[in-house]
Amino acid sequence: QVQLVESGGGSVQAGGSLRLSCTTSERVDDDMGWYRQTPGNECEPVSSITNDGSTSTYYSEAVKGRFTISMDNAKKTAFLQMNNLKPEDTGMYYCVADFPAPRACLGYWGQGIQVTISA
């Protein structure tokens, strides 16, 4: 199974920005994406990007207009640019290499990375 390593999380104030990176151990042909687990333990899809050349994207209503997903196939890395962050964006973010991924927040793909937004 492909190994994923997430980076770029941290703590910022509301209105700030963070950029998450997800580097894969090998080339991925399936759609990649991000989930997050909220402090209330809900696991929700955040964004995805197709890997078929069309680079079609999906964003949840909660992040649409603020987050941007992209991929660098040469670097085998997916990115999630998060702008205008809100306290409700706080959570553990998980990258997946086969979106949708029902087991995303169980650590099946990667260990996740913490994002904390203060008011």
C-alpha positions in Angstrom: 0.0 0.0 0.0 1.2 3.5 -0.8 2.5 5.4 2.2 1.5 9.0 2.8 3.2 11.7 4.8 1.3 14.8 5.7 3.0 18.1 6.7 2.3 21.7 7.1 -0.2 21.8 10.0 0.1 24.0 13.0 -1.7 26.7 15.0 -2.7 30.0 13.6 -5.2 32.7 14.4 -8.5 33.0 12.6 -8.1 34.7 9.2 -4.6 33.1 8.8 -3.4 30.6 6.3 -1.8 27.2 6.2 -0.6 24.9 3.5 -0.8 21.2 4.0 1.3 18.8 1.9 0.8 15.1 1.3 3.8 13.2 -0.2 3.2 9.7 -1.5 5.8 6.9 -1.6 4.8 6.1 -5.2 2.8 7.4 -8.0 -0.9 7.4 -7.4 -3.5 6.9 -10.1 -6.6 7.3 -8.1 -8.2 10.5 -6.8 -6.5 12.1 -3.9 -8.1 14.1 -1.2 -8.3 15.3 2.4 -10.6 14.5 5.3 -10.7 16.1 8.7 -11.8 14.8 12.1 -13.3 17.6 14.2 -13.0 17.9 18.0 -16.5 16.3 18.1 -15.0 13.3 16.3 -16.9 13.7 13.1 -14.9 12.6 10.1 -15.8 14.7 7.1 -14.5 15.0 3.5 -12.9 18.3 2.8 -11.6 18.2 -0.7 -10.4 16.0 -3.5 -8.8 16.2 -6.9 -9.0 13.7 -9.8 -5.8 12.2 -11.1 -7.0 11.5 -14.6 -5.5 14.6 -16.2 -8.7 16.6 -15.8 -7.8 17.7 -12.3 -11.4 18.1 -11.4 -11.9 19.2 -7.8 -14.4 18.8 -5.0 -14.8 21.0 -1.9 -17.2 20.7 0.9 -19.5 23.6 1.4 -17.7 24.5 4.6 -14.4 25.2 2.8 -15.5 26.2 -0.7 -13.9 29.5 -1.7 -11.3 29.3 1.1 -9.4 26.1 0.4 -7.6 25.1 -2.8 -6.3 21.6 -3.6 -3.6 20.9 -6.1 -1.1 18.3 -7.2 2.4 18.1 -8.3 2.7 14.7 -10.0 6.4 15.0 -10.5 6.9 15.4 -6.8 4.1 12.9 -6.0 2.7 15.5 -3.6 -0.8 16.9 -3.1 -1.4 20.3 -1.5 -4.2 21.9 0.4 -3.9 25.7 0.6 -6.2 26.9 3.4 -6.9 30.6 3.6 -9.2 32.7 5.8 -9.1 29.9 8.4 -11.9 29.7 11.0 -11.9 28.1 14.4 -14.3 25.5 13.0 -11.5 24.4 10.7 -9.7 23.0 13.7 -9.2 19.3 13.5 -6.9 16.4 12.5 -6.4 16.4 8.7 -5.9 13.2 6.8 -4.7 12.8 3.3 -6.0 9.9 1.3 -4.8 8.4 -2.0 -8.1 6.9 -3.1 -11.0 9.3 -2.5 -13.6 8.7 -1.2 -12.1 6.9 1.7 -14.4 5.7 4.5 -11.5 4.8 6.7 -9.7 8.1 6.3 -9.8 9.2 9.9 -8.8 5.8 11.3 -5.3 6.3 10.1 -5.6 3.8 7.3 -3.7 6.1 4.9 -1.5 8.3 7.1 -1.3 9.4 10.7 -2.8 12.8 10.0 -1.7 16.3 10.9 -3.2 18.7 13.5 -4.6 22.1 12.5 -5.7 24.4 15.3 -7.3 27.8 14.7 -7.8 30.2 17.5 -10.4 32.9 17.6 
